[in-house]
Amino acid sequence: MAAARRRRGLTKARTRRPPFALRVLRGLAVLAAVGLAGVAAWTGLRSAGFRFRWDLDPSRPPPTEAPALRQTPPPSEPAAAGDAPGEGEVADTPSSGGGPPASGRYERIEFETHPDGRPVVSNSAVAEEWREQGLVVSFESYTADATRPHVLDARGYLPPDASMHALSFPLAGDRGLEVGVIHLDFPGRPRSVTFTLFGPDLIEAFEVIVWSGGERLPASARTHAPDMRYASEDPGAGTATYSPGGRSPFRAERVRVEAPLGVDRISLDGWGPPGHVLLLDHLEIDP
């Protein structure tokens, strides 16, 4: 009998549940491992070029009479399940809403003045102010409701010898700049567009997406080179990097886009990862 009781006691000891605190710690360890695996998978997919529908399906700019109003849910609101493209289904792309290719004229936009000569207002939202010169701009983000980029007093981001203003993301007061995508639309559908981008040098490649005739063009449609106006003091360096206001190094790139059928839209993607600031200046539109 005593031996049987001892065996029953050993069996109960082996089957007793661990303490509650230990079970909680084990659960937290499992959740942490799953979370790290999810972050690693997400980073790998983004690096491989994966994008959500709103990355590949930019909306057209809002109408002039109500530039701040939105008739469709903002990108920050998740799309309904029925709206998501199925496997193998291609999401809608922007159509060529302008006239025939090269229907505009050569223009140079510096974002210091409006077409009528009025100076721009620092840190103000813009949309169709340069339509007469062949440019309409808009902004898209799933983390903000803003639909228009801003013309910034960008001296805190630009080289010392640069101009005062540049086109960039919306300024959200004390929170700083929003992160998202700036869309440049060209009603005159020029065959060539050139501009300078300023951004953190730690970003290996500034993402520039070009649309023509409703199709996204390959990377060969654009070229990136240092903007030698802001080149290093060492002429042999071949770089255009600088340190604005004590920040980490930035670089200036001259980007040239060419499309025989006309450029409909150029999207400047600062979502990342990591999200980063992008500023645009010295825009040339050449039919």
C-alpha positions in Angstrom: 0.0 0.0 0.0 2.8 2.4 0.9 4.5 1.7 -2.4 1.3 2.3 -4.3 0.8 5.6 -2.5 4.4 6.7 -3.4 3.8 5.8 -7.1 0.6 7.8 -7.1 2.4 10.8 -5.5 5.2 10.6 -8.2 2.6 10.5 -11.0 0.8 13.6 -9.6 4.1 15.5 -9.3 4.9 14.7 -12.9 1.5 15.8 -14.3 1.2 19.0 -12.1 0.9 22.2 -14.3 3.7 24.7 -14.1 3.1 27.9 -12.1 1.0 30.6 -13.7 3.9 33.1 -13.9 6.0 30.5 -15.8 3.2 29.9 -18.3 2.8 33.7 -18.9 6.6 34.0 -19.5 6.5 31.1 -22.0 3.5 32.7 -23.8 5.3 36.0 -24.1 8.4 34.3 -25.4 6.3 32.6 -28.1 4.6 35.9 -29.1 8.0 37.7 -29.3 9.4 35.0 -31.6 6.3 35.2 -33.8 6.6 39.0 -33.9 10.2 38.9 -34.9 9.5 36.4 -37.6 6.7 38.6 -39.0 8.9 41.7 -39.0 11.7 39.8 -40.8 9.2 38.5 -43.4 7.7 42.0 -44.0 11.1 43.6 -44.4 12.1 40.8 -46.9 8.9 41.3 -48.9 9.4 45.1 -49.1 13.1 44.7 -50.1 11.9 42.3 -52.9 9.6 44.9 -54.3 6.2 43.9 -52.7 3.7 46.8 -52.4 0.1 47.1 -51.3 -2.6 48.1 -53.8 -2.3 51.8 -52.8 1.4 51.7 -53.6 0.6 50.7 -57.2 -2.7 52.4 -57.8 -2.2 56.1 -57.1 -5.4 58.2 -57.3 -5.7 61.2 -59.5 -5.2 64.7 -57.9 -8.3 66.2 -56.2 -10.4 68.7 -58.3 -9.4 72.3 -58.2 -12.7 73.5 -56.7 -12.3 71.3 -53.6 -8.6 70.3 -53.3 -8.8 69.4 -49.6 -11.9 67.2 -50.0 -11.8 63.5 -50.6 -14.5 61.5 -52.2 -12.9 58.1 -51.6 -11.5 56.7 -48.3 -8.0 57.9 -47.6 -5.1 55.4 -47.9 -5.0 55.2 -44.1 -8.3 53.4 -44.2 -8.0 49.7 -45.1 -9.7 48.7 -48.4 -12.7 46.4 -48.2 -12.0 42.8 -48.9 -13.9 42.8 -52.1 -11.8 45.7 -53.4 -8.5 44.0 -53.1 -7.1 42.5 -56.3 -7.1 38.7 -56.4 -4.2 36.5 -57.2 -2.9 37.2 -60.6 -5.2 40.3 -61.0 -3.5 43.6 -62.0 -4.5 46.7 -60.0 -5.7 49.7 -62.0 -3.1 52.1 -63.2 -3.3 55.9 -63.9 -4.5 56.6 -67.4 -3.0 59.3 -69.7 -5.5 62.0 -68.9 -3.7 64.8 -70.8 -3.5 65.5 -74.5 -1.2 64.0 -77.1 2.5 63.6 -76.2 4.6 66.8 -76.3 1.5 69.0 -76.3 3.0 71.4 -73.8 6.0 73.7 -73.9 9.4 73.9 -72.2 9.1 75.1 -68.6 11.4 75.5 -65.7 9.9 75.6 -62.2 12.0 76.6 -59.2 9.2 76.8 -56.5 10.2 80.3 -55.5 7.4 82.1 -57.4 4.0 81.4 -58.9 3.5 81.6 -62.7 2.2 85.2 -62.2 5.4 86.3 -60.4 4.0 86.2 -56.8 6.4 84.8 -54.3 5.3 81.5 -52.8 4.2 81.3 -49.1 6.6 79.1 -47.1 5.2 75.9 -45.7 2.0 76.1 -47.7 0.0 73.3 -49.4 0.0 73.4 -53.2 -1.8 71.5 -55.9 -2.6 73.2 -59.3 -0.6 76.4 -58.8 1.7 75.5 -61.7 -0.9 73.9 -64.0 -0.3 76.6 -66.6 3.3 75.5 -66.7 2.3 71.9 -67.1 2.5 70.5 -63.5 -0.1 69.3 -61.1 1.0 67.9 -57.7 -0.7 65.7 -55.1 0.2 63.7 -52.0 -0.8 60.2 -50.8 -0.2 58.5 -47.5 -1.8 55.7 -45.4 -0.7 57.4 -42.2 -2.0 60.9 -42.9 -5.1 62.6 -44.4 -3.2 65.2 -46.3 -3.7 65.2 -50.1 -1.4 68.0 -51.1 2.4 68.4 -50.7 3.9 71.6 -49.3 6.4 74.1 -50.6 8.7 74.3 -47.6 11.2 76.8 -46.4 13.8 74.0 -46.8 17.0 75.7 -45.8 17.3 73.3 -42.9 17.5 70.4 -45.4 19.2 71.9 -48.4 22.9 72.8 -49.1 24.1 76.3 -48.0 24.2 77.6 -51.6 20.7 76.2 -52.6 17.6 78.2 -53.1 15.2 78.8 -50.2 12.2 76.7 -51.1 11.6 73.1 -52.4 8.6 70.9 -52.9 8.2 68.2 -50.2 5.9 66.3 -47.9 3.1 68.0 -45.9 4.3 69.7 -42.7 2.2 68.5 -39.7 3.0 71.2 -37.2 5.1 70.1 -34.3 5.1 66.5 -35.6 7.3 67.4 -38.5 6.9 66.1 -42.0 4.4 63.4 -43.0 5.7 60.3 -44.8 4.2 59.3 -48.1 4.3 59.7 -51.9 4.4 62.9 -53.9 2.7 62.6 -57.3 3.8 64.9 -60.2 1.2 64.9 -63.0 2.0 66.4 -66.5 -1.1 67.4 -68.5 1.1 68.3 -71.5 2.7 64.8 -71.5 6.3 65.9 -72.1 8.8 63.4 -73.4 11.5 64.5 -70.9 11.4 65.7 -67.3 14.4 66.6 -65.2 14.6 67.5 -61.6 16.9 67.5 -58.5 16.1 65.3 -55.5 17.5 65.9 -52.0 17.4 63.2 -49.3 19.4 61.3 -46.8 22.5 59.7 -48.1 21.8 56.5 -46.1 19.0 55.7 -48.5 20.7 53.6 -51.1 18.3 54.6 -54.0 15.5 57.2 -54.1 12.4 55.5 -55.4 11.1 57.2 -58.5 8.1 55.6 -60.3 7.3 56.7 -63.9 3.9 56.2 -65.6 3.3 56.6 -69.4 0.2 55.7 -71.3 -1.3 54.0 -68.2 1.7 51.8 -67.7 4.5 51.8 -65.2 7.8 52.1 -67.0 10.9 50.1 -66.1 13.9 51.7 -64.3 15.7 52.2 -67.6 13.3 55.2 -68.3 15.2 57.3 -65.7 18.8 58.1 -64.9 20.2 59.3 -61.6 23.5 61.3 -61.3 25.0 63.6 -58.7 23.8 67.2 -59.1 27.2 68.8 -59.6 26.0 72.2 -58.5 26.2 70.7 -55.0 29.3 68.5 -55.6 32.0 67.9 -53.0 34.9 70.3 -52.7 37.0 67.4 -53.9 36.5 67.5 -57.7 37.6 63.9 -58.0 35.0 62.6 -55.5 32.1 62.6 -58.0 29.5 63.0 -55.3 27.1 65.7 -54.2 26.7 65.0 -50.5 26.4 67.6 -47.7 25.4 67.8 -44.0 22.5 70.2 -43.5 22.2 71.8 -40.1 24.3 69.2 -38.3 22.2 66.3 -39.6 23.6 63.1 -41.1 24.8 63.4 -44.7 22.3 64.2 -47.4 22.9 63.9 -51.2 21.6 65.8 -54.2 20.7 63.8 -57.3 19.8 65.0 -60.8 17.1 62.7 -62.1 16.2 62.6 -65.8 13.0 60.8 -67.0 12.4 60.1 -70.7 9.3 58.5 -72.3 8.7 58.5 -76.1 4.9 58.3 -75.5 4.9 61.2 -73.0 5.3 61.3 -69.2 1.9 61.2 -67.5 3.0 60.9 -63.8 6.1 60.7 -61.7 5.8 59.4 -58.1 8.4 60.1 -55.5 8.1 57.4 -52.8 9.4 58.2 -49.3 7.5 55.5 -47.4 10.5 53.2 -47.2 11.3 51.3 -45.1 12.7 53.3 -43.6 10.5 56.4 -44.2 12.6 59.4 -45.2 12.3 63.0 -46.3 12.5 63.8 -50.0 12.7 67.3 -51.5 12.4 68.4 -55.1 13.6 71.5 -56.9 14.9 72.7 -60.3 12.2 71.0 -62.3 12.5 71.2 -66.1 9.7 70.1 -68.4 10.8 69.5 -72.0 8.3 68.5 -74.6 
